[in-house]
Amino acid sequence: MMLNIDIECRRGIFFVRLNGILNNETIYKIKEEVLDIIQINGIKYLVFNFEDLCYIDTSGIKLLKKISKSIKNNYGNIYVCGIKSNIVRNKILNSNILEYIKEINGELSILKQMQL
């Protein structure tokens, strides 16, 4: 299975919706399509939607930490929502990634919270 990425910028918030598997073989897509945009454009707010993500491995977790660092360097915050897969939830809970990324209820909740 591959990884599909849907990217949208709304009200100054960068939304990244992942569908498929985030692992050592697919992280290059995030690096190319997301990390470069963050670093070049100074993105401050990013929301990962994991609703359709069915698997993540340690390389995916490490990449999320790297992205979080880039967002923090821009004085922003990174969020995650829609964690439906038990495999993804367990991997996230067993890592310390939630120290870097805030979990929110959904994409609309961040728009309301930011009041942009």
Residue, then its C-alpha position, 0 to 999 in steps of 0.5 A: m500500500m502506498l501513501n496518498i497526501d491531500i494538502e490544503c491551506r485554509r485560514g493560515i493553517f496547513f492541513v495534511r491528510l494522509n491515506g495509507i501507510l507512513n513508513n520508511e518506504t513512504i516518508y520521502k513523500i512527506k519530506e518532499e511535499v510537506l517538509d520543504i513547504i514548511q521550511i520554505n514558506g515559514i508555515k506556523y500551524l499544521v494539522f495532520n489528519f490521520e483518519d485514513l492512515c492505517y499504519i505508521d512505523t518508527s521512521g514515520i514517528k521520527l519524521l513527525k518529530k522533525i516536522s514538529k521542530s520545523i514548525k516550532n522554529n517558525y513559532g507555531n504549533i503542530y496538531v493531529c486529529g482523526i486517529k482511527s486505527n488502533i495500530v496508529r494510536n498504539k504506536i503514537l501512544n507508545s512513542n513520546i510524539l504527543e509531547y511535540i504534537k497536540e491531539i485535537n478532535g478534528e479539523l474544524s476544532i482548530l479553526k474555532q480554537m484559532q478564531l482565524 
